Amino acid sequence: MRIRFQAAALAACCLLVISACGEKPAAPGDTAAPPPVSSSDGTNSTGSGTGTGSGTPGGEPAKPAGPTGGGSGTTPTTTVPAPGGASKPGSGTTKPDAGKTAVQVVAKPNDVAVLVNKTYKLPDNYKPDDLVEPDIPFIFKEKSDKRLMRKEAAGALEKLVAAAEKDGISLAGVSGYRSQATQKTLFDNYVKKDGEEAARKYSAVPGHSEHQTGLAMDISGSDGKCAASDCFAGTKEAKWLADHAAEHGFIIRYPKGKEDVTGYQYEPWHLRYVGTKAAKEIAEKGVTLEEYTQNAVPVSK
């Protein structure tokens, strides 16, 4: 009896002490879990699959976000990788252009006023059947297809060069006809050097080059300085061409300030034969061939 009384008294004392301290024994399962640890990219590393969605089911640790941030629950980028896995400089697109016009094959490639640009292409492997070499000086000595032009354009270029000579301006040919295969080689080399986005601003995709029409010729001074280069713009030869090309049926195909229409940078050396009537009208109106043919659809750069 005394033992029971002592045990009861001891228990009562313990209760009084606990009550005074305000503590309470922890029940099973009441232990608080530690807070989740965040990784450097802000994802939840508990493997719960919450947060940004980069955690994986089954309690696995979260994986670092990939180059495109394409984990579930995130917005992936729209860059298109180049074939083979790794993307090449300038080879991806950031966003599809909903208003981009589909490429069309020109119906009359032999027309002297044919429009060839980033939207309108020539039939595959088109080659004019009347290519000849104009009797003008060239800045190179070797025999090459780049000396050639269509017969009508070649005759007009001979008269243009002769007229310039009378005015004390010595001109020479740099590059005329170019096959689709040659254009492909050039374009591919430019892409390797500068990336596709940059290359498209100064070089045509195969099938879209005016040189393939046989109606275009790059021109420089007879000394070859600044041939097909930006510095040609400040030369007396460039000024003469701008003032007199139309008299002989040629236009400066890629004029300054019209890059958004033609899709190419300013090229004061690039002459395109369109016939005297069309050339004079284009020069008088200060328009491009796109605008003259009423096909002034802004082309993708």
C-alpha positions in Angstrom: 0.0 0.0 0.0 2.8 2.3 0.9 4.6 1.5 -2.3 1.5 2.3 -4.4 1.1 5.6 -2.5 4.8 6.6 -3.1 4.5 5.7 -6.8 1.4 7.8 -7.2 3.0 10.7 -5.4 6.0 10.5 -7.6 3.9 10.5 -10.8 2.0 13.6 -9.5 5.2 15.4 -8.9 6.4 14.7 -12.5 3.2 16.0 -13.9 3.6 19.2 -11.9 7.1 19.7 -13.2 6.1 19.1 -16.8 3.2 21.4 -16.5 5.3 24.2 -15.1 7.9 24.0 -17.9 5.2 24.0 -20.6 6.8 21.1 -22.5 5.0 18.1 -23.9 6.5 14.8 -24.9 6.7 14.2 -28.6 4.3 11.7 -30.0 5.4 9.2 -32.7 5.3 10.9 -36.2 5.3 14.5 -34.7 9.0 15.1 -35.6 9.1 18.0 -38.2 10.8 17.3 -41.5 13.8 19.4 -42.5 13.1 22.1 -45.2 13.8 21.1 -48.8 17.2 22.2 -50.2 17.1 24.4 -53.3 19.7 23.9 -56.0 21.4 26.9 -57.7 18.8 27.0 -60.4 16.0 27.3 -57.9 14.6 23.8 -58.4 13.4 21.6 -55.6 15.9 18.8 -54.9 13.7 16.6 -52.8 12.6 14.7 -55.9 8.9 15.6 -55.3 8.4 16.8 -58.9 7.1 20.2 -57.6 8.4 23.7 -58.1 9.7 24.3 -61.7 8.9 20.7 -62.7 12.5 19.7 -63.0 12.3 17.1 -60.2 11.7 13.6 -61.3 9.2 11.1 -59.9 10.3 8.3 -57.6 12.4 10.5 -55.3 15.3 11.0 -57.7 17.3 14.2 -57.4 16.4 17.0 -59.8 18.4 17.1 -63.0 20.0 20.4 -64.1 18.1 22.2 -66.9 19.3 21.4 -70.3 20.5 24.0 -72.9 17.0 24.7 -74.0 15.4 24.7 -70.5 13.0 22.1 -71.8 12.0 20.4 -68.6 8.3 19.7 -68.1 6.4 22.8 -66.9 8.9 25.2 -68.5 8.7 27.0 -71.8 11.2 25.6 -74.3 13.0 27.9 -76.8 12.1 27.7 -80.5 15.7 27.6 -81.7 16.1 24.8 -84.3 19.4 22.9 -84.0 21.5 22.3 -87.0 21.6 18.8 -88.4 24.0 16.6 -86.5 23.1 17.8 -83.0 25.2 20.9 -82.3 23.8 24.1 -83.6 25.9 26.2 -85.9 26.2 30.0 -85.6 23.2 31.7 -87.2 21.7 28.3 -88.2 18.7 28.5 -85.8 15.6 30.5 -85.9 14.2 32.3 -82.8 10.6 32.3 -83.9 8.7 31.2 -87.0 7.5 34.1 -89.1 3.8 33.6 -89.5 3.7 36.1 -92.4 6.6 34.6 -94.4 5.7 34.0 -98.0 6.3 30.6 -99.5 9.0 30.2 -102.1 7.7 30.2 -105.7 9.4 29.0 -108.9 9.3 31.7 -111.6 7.2 30.8 -114.6 9.3 32.7 -117.2 13.0 32.4 -116.4 14.0 33.7 -119.8 12.2 37.0 -119.4 14.8 39.8 -119.2 12.7 41.4 -116.4 12.4 38.2 -114.4 12.3 38.7 -110.7 14.6 36.4 -108.8 15.0 36.9 -105.0 14.5 35.2 -101.7 10.9 34.5 -102.5 11.1 33.7 -106.2 13.5 31.1 -107.4 14.7 29.7 -110.8 13.8 26.2 -111.9 16.3 23.7 -110.6 19.6 23.9 -112.5 18.3 26.5 -114.9 20.9 27.6 -117.5 20.2 30.1 -120.3 20.9 28.8 -123.8 22.3 32.1 -125.2 25.3 32.7 -122.9 28.2 34.7 -124.6 31.3 36.5 -123.4 30.9 40.3 -123.6 33.9 42.1 -125.2 34.9 44.0 -122.1 38.0 44.0 -119.8 37.9 41.7 -116.8 39.9 41.9 -113.6 41.0 38.3 -114.0 42.8 36.5 -116.9 41.5 32.9 -116.7 38.7 31.7 -118.9 35.7 31.1 -116.7 31.9 30.9 -116.8 31.8 34.1 -114.8 32.7 36.0 -117.9 29.4 35.0 -119.5 26.1 36.8 -119.9 23.0 36.3 -122.0 23.5 37.7 -125.5 21.2 40.8 -125.2 22.7 41.7 -121.8 26.3 41.2 -123.0 25.7 43.6 -126.0 24.2 46.2 -123.7 27.2 45.9 -121.2 29.7 46.5 -124.0 27.9 49.8 -124.9 27.9 50.8 -121.2 31.6 50.1 -120.7 32.4 52.0 -124.0 30.3 55.0 -122.8 32.1 55.1 -119.5 35.5 55.0 -121.2 34.5 58.1 -123.2 33.8 59.8 -119.9 37.2 58.8 -118.6 35.9 56.0 -116.4 37.6 52.6 -116.9 35.3 49.7 -115.9 35.9 45.9 -115.8 33.9 42.8 -115.2 34.2 40.9 -111.9 31.5 38.1 -112.0 28.7 37.3 -114.4 26.9 34.0 -114.9 27.1 31.5 -112.1 25.6 28.0 -112.1 23.4 26.7 -109.3 26.2 24.3 -108.3 28.8 27.0 -108.1 26.4 29.2 -106.1 25.9 26.3 -103.6 29.6 26.0 -103.1 30.0 29.7 -102.5 27.0 29.9 -100.1 28.1 26.9 -98.1 31.5 28.4 -97.7 30.0 31.7 -96.5 27.8 29.9 -94.0 30.9 28.1 -92.6 32.7 31.4 -92.3 30.0 33.8 -91.0 26.9 31.7 -90.1 23.8 31.3 -92.2 22.0 34.4 -90.9 24.9 36.7 -91.9 25.5 34.8 -95.2 21.9 35.3 -96.3 22.3 39.1 -96.1 25.0 39.2 -98.8 24.7 35.8 -100.7 21.8 34.0 -102.3 20.6 30.6 -101.5 21.3 28.3 -104.5 18.5 28.7 -107.1 17.8 32.3 -105.9 20.9 34.0 -107.4 20.5 36.7 -110.1 23.9 35.6 -111.5 22.2 32.3 -112.6 19.9 34.3 -114.9 22.9 35.4 -117.0 21.5 39.0 -116.7 23.8 40.2 -113.9 27.4 41.3 -113.8 29.4 42.6 -110.9 31.5 45.6 -112.0 34.6 47.4 -110.7 37.2 49.8 -111.8 39.7 48.4 -114.2 42.3 48.3 -111.4 40.2 45.8 -109.5 40.4 47.8 -106.3 37.3 47.5 -104.1 35.9 44.8 -106.4 32.6 43.5 -104.9 33.5 45.3 -101.6 31.8 48.0 -99.6 34.6 50.5 -100.4 33.4 50.5 -104.0 30.5 52.8 -103.0 32.8 55.8 -102.7 34.5 55.4 -106.0 34.0 57.5 -109.2 33.1 54.3 -111.0 30.2 53.6 -108.6 28.9 57.2 -109.1 29.1 56.9 -112.9 27.2 53.6 -112.8 24.5 55.1 -110.5 24.1 58.0 -112.9 24.2 56.2 -116.3 23.5 52.5 -115.9 19.8 52.9 -116.8 20.6 54.5 -120.1 21.9 51.1 -121.2 19.2 49.0 -119.7 20.8 48.2 -116.3 19.8 48.9 -112.7 21.7 48.9 -109.4 19.8 45.8 -108.3 20.4 46.2 -104.5 20.2 50.0 -103.8 20.9 51.7 -100.5 17.9 52.1 -98.2 15.9 49.3 -99.8 17.4 46.4 -97.8 14.0 45.5 -96.3 12.6 45.1 -99.8 15.4 43.3 -101.6 16.6 41.3 -98.6 20.2 42.1 -99.4 22.7 44.7 -98.3 23.6 47.6 -100.6 25.7 46.5 -103.6 26.6 49.4 -105.9 28.7 47.0 -108.0 25.8 44.6 -108.9 24.3 45.5 -112.3 21.2 43.8 -113.5 20.0 44.0 -117.1 16.2 44.5 -117.4 16.0 46.4 -120.7 16.2 50.1 -121.4 12.5 50.9 -120.9 12.2 49.2 -117.5 15.6 50.4 -116.3 14.7 54.1 -117.0 11.3 53.8 -115.3 12.9 52.1 -112.2 15.6 54.8 -112.0 13.1 57.6 -112.4 10.8 56.2 -109.7 13.6 55.3 -107.4 12.2 51.8 -106.8 13.5 48.3 -106.8 12.7 45.5 -109.2 10.4 44.1 -106.6 8.4 47.3 -106.4 8.5 47.8 -110.2 6.9 44.4 -110.8 4.4 45.0 -108.1 5.7 42.1 -106.1 7.0 44.2 -103.2 6.5 41.6 -100.6 9.1 42.1 -97.8 11.4 39.1 -98.1 12.9 37.3 -95.1 16.4 38.4 -94.2 
